[in-house]
Each structure stands twice: as structure tokens, then as C-alpha cells.
Amino acid sequence: MQYNRAPLIANENELTMSPGGQCVYGAGAPYVDVPPRLNAVLRDPDHSSAHTEQIKAQFKVTWTPSGGTAQSRSYITPLKASGSVFSYTVPSDIAENVPISWEVRASDNTSWGPWSSDGSRNVCQFRYDKSSPSPPDVDSAVYLPQDAADNGTGDAPLCIESDEWLGSIGIPGSFTFDSAATDVVEYRYGFNTNPVPGVNVLVPETDGGPVTLTDWYPDREGPRTINVQAIDRAGRSSTIASCTFRVGKRPPTAAWALGEVAGQDMADDALGGNDASVGSGVTFGVEGPGGASDTAAQLDGTSAGYLTTASSVLTDTSTSFTVSGWFKVDDPSRQQVAVSQDGTGEPGFALGVRNGAWFFWVPTTEVNSLGRWEVTAEAATTDWTYVTAIFDGGKQEMSLQVGANTPHVAERRSLTKSRGPLQLGRRLVKSGYADYWQGTMADVAVFDRLIVDDEVTSLQKTPPSRKAYWRLNAETNMLSPEHGGGVGLTLGSGAMIFNHPVLALLLAKVRHGRFTLQQAASQN
């Protein structure tokens, strides 16, 4: 039997118009000077990573001309994958200067989902006025790479969008706004919200000139919409240019689970390019942060207790990067380094413990450093602790977060680069290596970008640890044993263990050594 669930009602903040921006009802409905393209992100609950659910959208547009009768237009799109952006360009015969309403719903070719205005929700509205100022063109080399093709044309504000995953959380992108009007003195913008006066405002150097929004960091992956409005000298506002794009998530540069079996001489990089060779003072297979089933690497604190890559993992430590992982230290009072990357005579960065506290530092200069830029955090303990060290190249700030505590922040006023191998469990000094780690570590990751709070929370999760397992295939005196020798389950008066008679016979023959492969073949 197959079950089918109808597609979901659209999220209001994923209903947009270009031009026009986010879905609005009533007095705040935007004016547009061209028939807008209506956009909706629609989803089906039966969609999963193992099954791509195909759905289609139905858009419905209604209005009543001044002195006339109600009119409507409807359009059904082709099928696309659940989670896609569905679009419909409103026809040009709509009436001017009256409220025009629209709504949308989805179908999986079996059932129609609810209209976006169902329940207590309203339709989306706009007004069509050919005399309204033209909205600005919005360009971005990262997030709207195809849109530059329409620059200088009448369709420039409409945006040429892409279904590709673009950019990444933790990596800055930029947007340029440019109106065809020569008297624009201000641009307002918003992400997944309409522009409002006094918030997110950019001013051109000369009236009518373009502006650039630099260093925009997306805070999550998935569809995002930027809405931009131009304001002229008289305070008149243009319609809103609205562009939707999909933000990706760049994986770590390298990640070592350190869950290898005892005796291995290499630690695999999950991303494939930076496997680490292992010193003889490293023992794999010890209990990790998630319990006995979540193994880790133990380093003995001697000159043989380290892991090292063959080449650099971070190609430029003067730009944003992140180091994170699970660490457990035997003696927090002893100075020791968990992660570093070789520079010229010393590391380009070092993360470790000293005098009972966590530290993260970088040198002030290369070769012969005159000091360090450093941030310290909460006291180090002998318990498993997740630590995240971040350098924000845009702000030139270092941060260090221990567990779920608030990150500690310090400035970094000079930049250096290190291009040597990455070290786990030690750091480079002029005479060789020092500050060897005595303790355990697991799930160490290095990113060539910032990571956001949600990522830190996700990285801290450990695999579930099985506490007990009852196979429920045998019982003695109404007690079914626990697989690992723990407490058994007592069967109630209405419960019993059922063994299929054929399976029970086979098991009995196996136990008494009377079952052979030849017998198995004859029974098939």
C-alpha cells in the first residue's frame, strides 16, 4: 500500500514578486510599473534525499477594474522538483491602479495542496501603474552570475536567476545596485524582507550612481531573496527589485574523525586530500566523546605523539579560517598544542591549553615574531570539550569558543601567512617541535571560511551511544537476555517469544554441528 500526502502550503516569506518584493496584503501592497513575475518556493512532504518528488504550481491572479466586473487569470507550471522556485509572469492586460491579488498552490499530480491564502492568511497584492519609477538593477558576481547579461536593458531589474547552489555560508559576497534614474540619492535593501526607511541604506557617491553592498555573509543555506528599492531627490520610491538565489555550504578544507582502528599509521581526511601520518605515540580506538562506540585518538605527550599532513591545509592564514574539534587533555596546567600549522620558524596559528586555560594565537610577524595576537577562554578541564577557534579576516578579529559558552573575542592588527603542513598534537619552534599534546582528540575539522552558530551546534553532535540491545529471539523463565550481558527484559503474561519452526530447526542443527553448506543448498 502506498500513501500520498498533499503538497504543503507555501511559506509566506517565500512568496515574492519581481518587481514587487515580498508578499504583502492591503495598504502596504507595492506598486509595479511592469507586470511582475510571481515566484513561490513549493514543497511536498513526501520528498526526501532518497526520492525526488515532482510537483507543479497553479497561480491564480484576480482583480476588479474600476467600474467593471471581477477578472481572473490562472496558470499551471510544468513539473519541477520539490523545493524549487516556481514562477509565472502576470499578463499585460491587468487593470491599472486597482488592487490585484494572487495566490498559489501545488499538486503532485495526485492531490492539490492548500492555496497560499487558505485559513487565516491573506492573498498577496500589488498595484499596476505604468508611471511608477523603474526599480534598480541588482547584480552579484557570486549569487546572480547570469544577471549581468541584461545590464542596460529594460529588463535589468527583473533578475536572471539560477537554480544552482551559489556561494557559501561563512564566505562574503557582494551586490551592486544601479538605477537607470539620474536623481537617485539612496538605496534601501532587505534579505527576505522588504526595504524600510532608515534600515539597510546605501548612498551613492554621486546622484544616480551605483552602490555596492560588500561583505554580506549569509547566515544559512537555501533560497534567499534580496529586495532593493531606489529613492530619488523628492523622496519618491521605486518599485522593489526582487532577486532569489540559493546559498550553498562549502565543506571543510579537511576533517579527521580520528576513529581509525588501533595500529593504523594514517588518519584519513574525510575530504580526501589531507590524510595525516601518525607518530608512534598515537593510539587509535580509545573511547571518544560519544562513548565506547565513538572512538578517538590518544596522544602520549612525547615527541612521538603527533599527526601531520604532507602539505598545508590552509593556503592563507591571513584570511578567514576556522579550526574546531573534540579535545580531552590529561593535565590542563601543562602548556600543549592541539592544532597548529607550520609557518616560517613558528606556526601560523596555534590552538591549545596553558596554565589551565584554552588559548588561540597567531604571530604578529613572520620569521622572527615580536609577539602574538591571542585570545583566551574558559578553564580547560580533563573532560571532553568541543572547542572552536575562528579568525574573521573581514573584521580582523579572533574568537575562541569552548563548548556552548559565549565566544571570547580579541583583535588581530597584523597579518601573516603560513604555508607548511598542519600538525595535530604539537607546534613548530626554531629547534624543531614542542608543546606535545597529552590527551585525546576526535572530529577535528579545518575550514577556509567562517562557520556560523548553527554549524558549531551541528559539529558538536556525537553519534548515539547504544546503552542496551534486546534481540527478543530467546527467553529463559520469561526473561529475554540483553545482547551485551546487561539487564534482561521480563516478559509479561500476554507476551511470548515466537520462533519460526523452520528457523528454529536450522538454528538447532547449527548449534549441534549437523548443518552443512550442501544441506543448505538442497533446502533452497
C-alpha positions as CSV (number, residue, x, y, z in Angstrom):
1,M,0.0,0.0,0.0
2,Q,1.3,3.4,-0.9
3,Y,0.4,6.6,0.9
4,N,0.4,10.0,-0.6
5,R,0.4,13.3,1.2
6,A,-0.7,16.5,-0.5
7,P,1.9,19.3,-1.0
8,L,2.4,21.8,1.8
9,I,1.0,25.4,1.9
10,A,3.7,27.9,0.8
11,N,5.7,29.8,3.3
12,E,4.7,33.4,3.2
13,N,8.3,34.7,3.2
14,E,8.9,32.5,0.1
15,L,6.2,34.2,-1.9
16,T,7.8,37.1,-3.9
17,M,7.3,39.3,-7.0
18,S,9.9,40.7,-9.3
19,P,9.4,43.6,-9.3
20,G,7.4,44.0,-6.0
21,G,9.4,42.1,-3.4
22,Q,7.8,40.0,-0.6
23,C,4.1,39.1,-0.4
24,V,2.1,42.0,1.1
25,Y,-1.7,42.4,1.5
26,G,-3.6,45.7,1.9
27,A,-2.4,49.2,2.2
28,G,1.3,48.2,2.0
29,A,0.9,46.4,-1.3
30,P,3.7,47.6,-3.7
31,Y,3.2,49.5,-7.0
32,V,4.8,47.9,-10.0
33,D,5.4,49.5,-13.4
34,V,5.6,46.2,-15.4
35,P,3.5,43.0,-15.0
36,P,5.5,41.2,-12.3
37,R,6.9,37.7,-12.3
38,L,5.3,35.8,-9.4
39,N,7.7,33.4,-7.6
40,A,6.9,30.7,-5.0
41,V,9.1,28.1,-3.4
42,L,6.8,25.0,-3.0
43,R,7.4,21.7,-1.2
44,D,5.9,18.2,-0.9
45,P,6.3,16.3,2.4
46,D,6.9,13.1,0.5
47,H,10.2,14.5,-0.9
48,S,13.4,13.1,0.6
49,S,17.1,12.5,-0.2
50,A,16.1,9.0,-1.5
51,H,13.1,10.2,-3.5
52,T,12.7,13.3,-5.6
53,E,9.0,14.3,-5.6
54,Q,7.9,16.2,-8.7
55,I,5.2,18.9,-8.3
56,K,3.6,21.6,-10.3
57,A,2.2,25.0,-9.3
58,Q,-1.0,26.8,-10.0
59,F,-1.0,30.6,-9.9
60,K,-4.3,32.5,-9.7
61,V,-4.5,36.3,-10.3
62,T,-7.7,38.2,-9.7
63,W,-8.8,41.9,-9.9
64,T,-11.8,44.1,-10.5
65,P,-11.3,47.1,-12.9
66,S,-12.7,50.4,-11.8
67,G,-16.4,50.3,-12.8
68,G,-16.1,46.8,-14.2
69,T,-16.6,43.2,-13.2
70,A,-14.2,40.7,-11.5
71,Q,-11.5,39.2,-13.7
72,S,-9.1,36.3,-13.1
73,R,-6.2,34.6,-14.8
74,S,-4.8,31.1,-13.9
75,Y,-1.6,29.3,-14.9
76,I,-0.3,25.8,-14.2
77,T,3.5,25.4,-14.4
78,P,5.5,22.4,-15.7
79,L,6.6,19.8,-13.1
80,K,9.8,20.5,-11.1
81,A,11.4,19.0,-8.0
82,S,10.0,19.8,-4.6
83,G,11.8,22.8,-3.1
84,S,12.2,24.6,-6.4
85,V,11.2,28.1,-7.3
86,F,8.0,28.2,-9.5
87,S,7.3,31.3,-11.5
88,Y,4.5,32.9,-13.5
89,T,4.7,36.3,-15.3
90,V,1.4,38.2,-15.0
91,P,-0.2,39.1,-18.4
92,S,-0.1,42.7,-19.5
93,D,-3.9,43.1,-19.7
94,I,-4.3,43.6,-16.0
95,A,-6.0,46.8,-14.9
96,E,-4.1,49.8,-13.6
97,N,-4.4,51.4,-10.2
98,V,-6.6,48.8,-8.6
99,P,-5.6,46.1,-6.1
100,I,-4.5,42.9,-7.9
101,S,-4.5,39.7,-5.8
102,W,-2.6,36.5,-6.4
103,E,-2.2,33.1,-4.7
104,V,-0.6,29.8,-5.5
105,R,-0.9,26.1,-4.6
106,A,1.0,22.9,-5.5
107,S,0.0,19.5,-6.9
108,D,1.9,16.2,-7.0
109,N,-0.4,15.0,-9.9
110,T,-2.4,13.2,-7.3
111,S,-3.6,15.8,-4.8
112,W,-3.7,19.6,-4.7
113,G,-2.3,21.3,-1.6
114,P,-3.9,24.3,0.0
115,W,-3.9,27.7,-1.5
116,S,-1.3,30.1,0.0
117,S,-4.2,32.2,1.3
118,D,-6.1,29.4,3.0
119,G,-7.0,29.6,6.7
120,S,-6.3,32.9,8.4
121,R,-3.8,34.0,5.7
122,N,-4.4,36.6,3.0
123,V,-3.7,36.8,-0.7
124,C,-0.6,38.7,-2.0
125,Q,-1.4,42.0,-3.6
126,F,0.1,44.7,-5.8
127,R,-1.0,47.6,-7.9
128,Y,0.0,48.1,-11.5
129,D,1.0,51.7,-12.5
130,K,3.0,52.3,-15.7
131,S,4.1,55.7,-14.5
132,S,6.0,54.4,-11.4
133,P,9.8,54.8,-11.3
134,S,11.8,51.9,-12.6
135,P,13.3,49.6,-9.9
136,P,17.1,49.3,-9.7
137,D,19.2,46.6,-11.4
138,V,20.7,44.2,-8.9
139,D,24.0,42.4,-9.8
140,S,26.2,39.9,-7.9
141,A,29.1,38.0,-9.4
142,V,28.6,35.3,-6.8
143,Y,24.9,35.0,-6.3
144,L,23.5,36.3,-9.6
145,P,26.2,35.3,-12.1
146,Q,23.9,35.3,-15.1
147,D,22.2,38.6,-14.4
148,A,24.9,40.8,-15.9
149,A,23.7,39.8,-19.4
150,D,20.7,42.1,-19.0
151,N,22.6,45.2,-17.9
152,G,21.5,48.3,-19.6
153,T,18.2,46.8,-20.9
154,G,14.7,47.5,-19.9
155,D,14.5,44.1,-18.2
156,A,17.5,44.7,-16.0
157,P,15.5,44.9,-12.7
158,L,13.8,41.5,-13.3
159,C,16.9,39.4,-12.5
160,I,18.2,36.4,-14.4
161,E,18.2,33.8,-11.6
162,S,19.9,30.4,-11.3
163,D,18.8,27.1,-9.9
164,E,22.4,26.3,-8.9
165,W,23.8,26.4,-5.4
166,L,25.9,29.5,-5.2
167,G,28.5,30.9,-2.7
168,S,28.5,29.6,0.8
169,I,27.6,30.4,4.3
170,G,30.7,31.8,6.0
171,I,32.1,33.4,2.8
172,P,31.4,37.0,1.9
173,G,29.6,38.1,-1.2
174,S,28.7,41.5,-2.7
175,F,25.8,43.1,-4.5
176,T,25.7,46.2,-6.8
177,F,22.5,48.3,-7.1
178,D,22.1,50.7,-10.0
179,S,19.0,52.5,-11.2
180,A,18.5,54.0,-14.6
181,A,17.3,57.2,-13.0
182,T,19.8,60.0,-12.7
183,D,18.4,61.5,-9.5
184,V,18.6,58.5,-7.1
185,V,20.1,59.5,-3.8
186,E,19.6,56.4,-1.7
187,Y,19.1,52.6,-2.0
188,R,17.2,50.5,0.6
189,Y,17.5,46.8,0.7
190,G,16.4,43.7,2.8
191,F,17.0,40.0,2.7
192,N,13.8,38.0,2.8
193,T,12.1,41.3,4.0
194,N,11.0,44.4,2.2
195,P,13.2,47.6,2.5
196,V,12.2,50.0,5.2
197,P,13.3,53.7,5.7
198,G,16.4,54.1,7.8
199,V,17.4,50.4,7.8
200,N,20.0,48.9,5.5
201,V,20.6,52.1,3.5
202,L,23.4,52.8,1.0
203,V,24.1,56.2,-0.5
204,P,25.8,56.6,-4.0
205,E,28.9,58.9,-4.3
206,T,27.0,61.0,-6.9
207,D,23.3,61.2,-7.5
208,G,22.2,58.5,-9.9
209,G,25.3,56.5,-9.4
210,P,25.6,52.8,-8.3
211,V,26.3,51.5,-4.8
212,T,27.9,48.2,-3.7
213,L,27.0,46.1,-0.7
214,T,30.2,44.4,0.4
215,D,31.0,41.6,2.7
216,W,27.5,40.1,3.0
217,Y,27.7,36.9,4.9
218,P,24.7,34.5,4.5
219,D,23.7,33.0,7.8
220,R,22.1,29.8,6.4
221,E,22.0,27.8,3.2
222,G,18.9,27.6,1.0
223,P,16.8,30.0,-1.0
224,R,17.3,33.7,-0.1
225,T,15.7,36.8,-1.7
226,I,17.2,40.3,-1.8
227,N,14.7,43.1,-2.2
228,V,16.1,46.6,-3.3
229,Q,14.4,50.0,-3.7
230,A,15.7,53.3,-5.2
231,I,14.8,56.7,-3.7
232,D,15.1,59.9,-5.6
233,R,15.7,63.5,-4.5
234,A,12.0,64.2,-4.0
235,G,11.7,61.1,-1.7
236,R,9.7,59.1,-4.2
237,S,10.5,55.4,-4.1
238,S,10.8,53.0,-7.0
239,T,9.1,49.6,-7.1
240,I,11.1,46.9,-5.4
241,A,13.6,44.8,-7.4
242,S,13.5,41.2,-6.1
243,C,16.1,38.5,-6.9
244,T,16.0,35.0,-5.5
245,F,19.1,32.8,-5.3
246,R,20.2,29.6,-3.4
247,V,23.1,29.8,-0.9
248,G,25.3,26.7,-0.7
249,K,27.6,25.4,2.1
250,R,31.3,24.8,1.4
251,P,32.6,21.8,3.2
252,P,35.7,21.9,5.5
253,T,39.1,22.0,3.8
254,A,40.0,18.9,5.8
255,A,38.3,16.8,8.5
256,W,39.8,13.9,10.5
257,A,37.3,11.8,12.5
258,L,40.3,10.0,14.1
259,G,38.2,6.9,14.5
260,E,40.7,4.5,12.9
261,V,41.3,1.1,14.4
262,A,44.3,0.5,16.6
263,G,47.6,0.0,14.7
264,Q,46.9,2.2,11.7
265,D,49.7,4.6,10.6
266,M,47.5,7.1,8.8
267,A,44.5,9.2,9.8
268,D,42.0,9.6,6.9
269,D,40.9,13.0,5.8
270,A,37.1,12.7,5.1
271,L,37.5,15.2,2.2
272,G,40.3,13.0,0.7
273,G,43.2,15.4,0.2
274,N,45.0,15.7,3.5
275,D,45.5,12.3,5.1
276,A,47.7,12.6,8.2
277,S,50.7,10.4,9.0
278,V,50.8,9.2,12.6
279,G,53.6,9.1,15.1
280,S,54.3,6.0,17.2
281,G,53.0,7.8,20.3
282,V,49.4,7.9,18.9
283,T,46.9,5.2,19.8
284,F,43.6,4.7,17.9
285,G,40.5,3.0,19.1
286,V,40.2,4.7,22.6
287,E,36.8,5.9,23.9
288,G,35.7,9.1,22.2
289,P,33.3,11.9,23.1
290,G,30.2,9.8,22.2
291,G,31.2,6.8,24.3
292,A,32.8,3.4,23.6
293,S,31.3,3.1,20.1
294,D,32.7,6.6,19.2
295,T,36.4,6.0,19.1
296,A,39.2,8.7,19.1
297,A,43.0,9.1,19.0
298,Q,45.1,9.3,22.2
299,L,48.4,11.2,22.1
300,D,51.0,10.3,24.8
301,G,52.6,13.7,25.2
302,T,56.0,12.6,23.9
303,S,57.9,13.7,20.7
304,A,56.3,10.7,19.0
305,G,52.7,11.7,19.9
306,Y,51.6,13.7,16.8
307,L,49.8,13.6,13.5
308,T,51.0,15.6,10.5
309,T,49.9,16.3,6.9
310,A,52.2,16.3,4.0
311,S,51.4,19.9,2.9
312,S,49.4,22.9,4.1
313,V,45.7,22.6,4.7
314,L,45.1,26.3,4.9
315,T,46.7,28.1,2.0
316,D,46.4,31.5,3.5
317,T,46.1,32.1,7.3
318,S,45.8,35.9,6.7
319,T,42.2,35.4,5.5
320,S,39.2,33.9,7.4
321,F,39.6,30.3,8.7
322,T,38.1,28.1,11.4
323,V,39.6,25.2,13.5
324,S,37.3,23.0,15.6
325,G,37.2,19.6,17.3
326,W,36.7,17.5,20.4
327,F,39.6,17.6,22.8
328,K,40.4,16.0,26.1
329,V,43.6,17.0,28.0
330,D,45.2,14.9,30.8
331,D,46.9,17.9,32.5
332,P,45.4,21.3,31.8
333,S,48.2,23.1,33.7
334,R,50.8,22.0,31.2
335,Q,51.4,24.0,28.0
336,Q,50.5,21.9,25.0
337,V,49.1,22.5,21.5
338,A,46.2,20.6,19.9
339,V,46.3,22.0,16.4
340,S,48.8,24.3,14.5
341,Q,50.1,24.9,11.0
342,D,53.8,25.3,10.3
343,G,55.0,28.7,9.3
344,T,58.5,30.1,9.0
345,G,60.2,29.2,12.2
346,E,56.9,29.0,14.1
347,P,53.2,28.3,13.5
348,G,50.8,30.4,11.5
349,F,48.4,29.7,14.4
350,A,48.2,27.5,17.5
351,L,45.2,26.2,19.5
352,G,45.9,24.6,22.8
353,V,45.9,24.9,26.6
354,R,48.3,26.7,29.0
355,N,48.1,27.3,32.8
356,G,44.6,25.7,32.9
357,A,43.0,27.8,30.2
358,W,42.4,27.5,26.4
359,F,44.3,29.8,24.0
360,F,44.3,30.6,20.3
361,W,47.1,32.7,19.0
362,V,48.8,33.9,15.7
363,P,52.2,35.6,15.4
364,T,52.4,39.3,14.8
365,T,55.1,38.9,12.2
366,E,56.7,36.2,10.1
367,V,60.1,34.6,10.7
368,N,61.2,36.5,13.9
369,S,57.9,37.3,15.6
370,L,57.9,40.1,18.1
371,G,54.8,38.9,19.8
372,R,51.4,37.3,19.3
373,W,47.8,38.2,18.9
374,E,46.0,36.0,21.3
375,V,42.6,35.2,22.7
376,T,42.0,33.0,25.8
377,A,38.8,31.4,27.1
378,E,37.3,29.3,29.9
379,A,39.4,27.0,32.1
380,A,40.4,23.7,30.5
381,T,39.2,20.5,32.2
382,T,40.0,16.9,31.8
383,D,36.6,16.3,30.3
384,W,35.8,16.0,26.6
385,T,35.3,19.6,25.3
386,Y,34.3,20.9,21.9
387,V,36.5,24.0,21.0
388,T,36.0,26.3,18.0
389,A,38.7,28.9,17.0
390,I,37.9,31.4,14.3
391,F,39.8,34.2,12.6
392,D,37.4,36.7,10.8
393,G,39.5,38.3,8.1
394,G,36.9,40.9,7.3
395,K,36.8,42.2,10.9
396,Q,40.4,41.2,11.7
397,E,39.1,39.5,14.9
398,M,39.9,36.2,16.6
399,S,37.4,34.3,18.6
400,L,37.6,31.2,20.8
401,Q,34.5,29.3,21.9
402,V,34.6,26.5,24.5
403,G,31.6,24.3,24.4
404,A,28.4,26.2,24.3
405,N,29.8,29.2,26.1
406,T,29.9,32.7,24.6
407,P,32.9,33.2,22.3
408,H,35.8,35.3,23.6
409,V,37.0,37.9,21.0
410,A,40.3,39.7,20.5
411,E,41.6,41.8,17.7
412,R,44.4,40.9,15.2
413,R,46.0,44.0,13.9
414,S,48.7,42.5,11.6
415,L,48.5,39.6,9.1
416,T,50.9,36.7,8.4
417,K,50.7,33.7,6.2
418,S,51.8,30.1,6.9
419,R,52.0,27.5,4.2
420,G,53.5,24.5,5.9
421,P,52.0,21.2,7.0
422,L,49.2,21.0,9.6
423,Q,50.1,19.5,13.0
424,L,47.8,17.7,15.4
425,G,49.4,17.5,18.9
426,R,52.4,19.8,18.6
427,R,53.7,23.1,17.2
428,L,56.8,24.3,15.3
429,V,59.6,26.0,17.1
430,K,63.0,27.1,15.6
431,S,64.7,24.0,17.1
432,G,62.0,21.5,15.8
433,Y,58.7,20.8,17.5
434,A,57.4,21.3,21.1
435,D,54.3,21.5,23.3
436,Y,53.2,17.9,22.6
437,W,49.6,17.1,23.4
438,Q,48.9,14.6,26.2
439,G,45.3,13.6,25.9
440,T,42.7,12.6,23.3
441,M,41.1,14.2,20.3
442,A,38.4,13.4,17.7
443,D,36.5,15.0,14.8
444,V,39.0,17.8,14.1
445,A,38.0,20.0,11.2
446,V,39.6,22.9,9.4
447,F,37.6,25.4,7.3
448,D,39.0,28.1,5.0
449,R,36.0,30.2,6.0
450,L,33.9,31.4,8.9
451,I,31.3,29.0,10.4
452,V,28.0,30.1,11.8
453,D,26.4,29.3,15.1
454,D,24.2,26.5,13.6
455,E,27.2,24.8,12.2
456,V,29.0,24.9,15.5
457,T,26.0,23.3,17.2
458,S,25.8,20.6,14.4
459,L,29.5,19.8,14.6
460,Q,29.3,19.3,18.4
461,K,26.8,16.4,18.0
462,T,28.2,13.0,18.7
463,P,26.9,9.6,17.4
464,P,24.2,8.0,19.5
465,S,25.7,5.5,22.0
466,R,23.8,2.2,22.4
467,K,23.1,1.6,26.0
468,A,21.3,-1.7,25.6
469,Y,20.1,-4.2,23.0
470,W,17.5,-6.9,23.3
471,R,17.2,-9.2,20.3
472,L,14.0,-10.7,21.6
473,N,14.7,-14.0,19.9
474,A,15.1,-16.1,23.1
475,E,13.9,-16.3,26.7
476,T,14.5,-18.3,29.9
477,N,12.0,-18.3,32.6
478,M,10.1,-15.4,30.9
479,L,13.4,-13.3,30.8
480,S,14.8,-12.2,27.4
481,P,18.6,-11.5,27.7
482,E,20.3,-8.3,26.8
483,H,22.8,-8.8,24.0
484,G,25.7,-7.2,25.9
485,G,25.1,-9.1,29.2
486,G,23.0,-6.3,30.8
487,V,19.6,-6.4,32.4
488,G,17.2,-8.6,30.6
489,L,13.6,-7.8,29.7
490,T,10.9,-9.6,31.7
491,L,8.0,-10.8,29.5
492,G,4.5,-10.0,30.7
493,S,1.8,-12.6,31.0
494,G,0.5,-11.8,27.5
495,A,3.9,-11.8,25.8
496,M,5.9,-14.6,24.2
497,I,9.0,-15.1,22.0
498,F,7.9,-16.6,18.7
499,N,10.5,-18.7,16.7
500,H,9.5,-19.9,13.2
501,P,9.7,-23.7,13.3
502,V,11.9,-23.9,10.2
503,L,14.3,-21.3,11.5
504,A,14.3,-23.0,14.9
505,L,15.3,-26.3,13.3
506,L,18.1,-24.7,11.3
507,L,19.5,-22.9,14.4
508,A,19.4,-26.2,16.3
509,K,21.4,-28.0,13.6
510,V,23.9,-25.2,13.5
511,R,24.4,-25.3,17.3
512,H,24.9,-29.1,17.2
513,G,27.3,-29.0,14.1
514,R,24.9,-31.0,11.9
515,F,24.2,-28.4,9.3
516,T,26.4,-28.1,6.2
517,L,26.5,-25.9,3.1
518,Q,25.4,-28.9,1.0
519,Q,22.3,-29.3,3.2
520,A,21.7,-25.5,2.8
521,A,21.8,-25.8,-1.0
522,S,19.4,-28.7,-1.0
523,Q,16.9,-26.8,1.1
524,N,16.9,-23.8,-1.3
